[in-house]
Amino acid sequence: MPVSHAQPTLLYKLYCGLTTIAGPLVWHEVRSKLQSAGVPENRQQERLGYASLPRPTGQLIWFHAASVGESLSVLSLISRLGERLPDTEFLITSGTPTSAALIAKRLPQRTRHQYPPLDSAAPVRRFLDHWNPDAGIFVESEIWPRLIVETAKRGTPLALLNARLSDKSVAGWKKRPDTARFVLDHFKLFLTQNQKTAHNLIAMGADAGRVEPGTNLKAMSDPLPVDQLTLAKTQLQIAGRPVWVASSTHVGEEETVLSAHKALLHLWPDLLLLLIPRHPERGSEVVKLVSDAGLSCAQRSANQPIAPATQVYVADTLGETGTWYALCPIVFLGGSLREIGGHNPFEPAQAGAAVITGSGYFNFAETFAPLIETGGAVLINSANDLSDTVALWLSKEAELTAARTAARACVNTQKSALHTVIDTLCTRLSLG
């Protein structure tokens, strides 16, 4: 039986009609991006609902996530859920080649990855006909109306996990209350990141009895993998020099980081900066910024070693961030000097690092709040603030140790909630 008893609204019907008409144009754009990323033809076809893998026998639980952060955040949950349900198989879908590549390296047992179908009639139908999941779990804000409605209509129980909605998104849905209520009514469970999102979902039309405030799933994920061979080799190249990390930087942020590094070099002439752009394809662009700043540079993707004279190491590769975090306990986390939303601070914190952030971390406001409050993270607003904080932690070991301890404590507090999440999913979605 479908979860929802509400009738489709005119707006939902219009959405379905427009996505069907626009389907060929959307497919052309999506296919071009996948081709540019080197995705094979058979995997490109997954966006049209054509599976590249067979459906396993038995119970299949499907997780759908947007991209890298959301996808990686559910891998630990799938691993623990797999221990709880040893005969269950898992499917995870995500829409970007970057997420697919990273997930492939960390797939839990009995798990496979596919690209999700476009949100139009034929791709959704083909996807569901093939995979026929026994439960569907959408992660964060991945609300695709047709995919949600059609899945629930087949009797598949759905949950929205780690739910997070921006104020703009909430305001938009509130302007369309009947449609919001219709779509949300297809979920049996909403597990939110915080109380605010729980209130927002209820205000949008979600059944209050299905909404449960929880915690950020990203706080429960396993630490990023560390390549011990690469770590040892890099440590030899660094040869005991002081190091700090600027991770997940975006356009317009590297200039601030480099300015701070130049100031720090006056105090520590042998200081090394590990600069990790959020998008590795920007590597050459970042290298030029380093050169323009008058600093010497080595580039990871070009296999250039760290020499004694290297002042900045541009780590423009995928899947190695955990290794770089293992090198240094001082991490500035980008996506925060501009209104980008920030990135997951629990990743460096799990690696034992103290964290520095700009003020634009709104996508992780509830995650940063306890870190900043306890001293595990420090908020900065300028290059001077950034250099001052790094200088403090480089010069005063006790201050750095206290910050690292506070960061780890916040992570450990959140991890205990994973068992509660699993119990709730199994009970509310009738898994077992």
Summary of the structure (lengths in Angstrom):
residues: 432
radius of gyration: 22.7
end to end distance: 19.3
largest distance: 68.8
contacts: 1480
relative contact order: 0.11
helix: 51%
strand: 14%
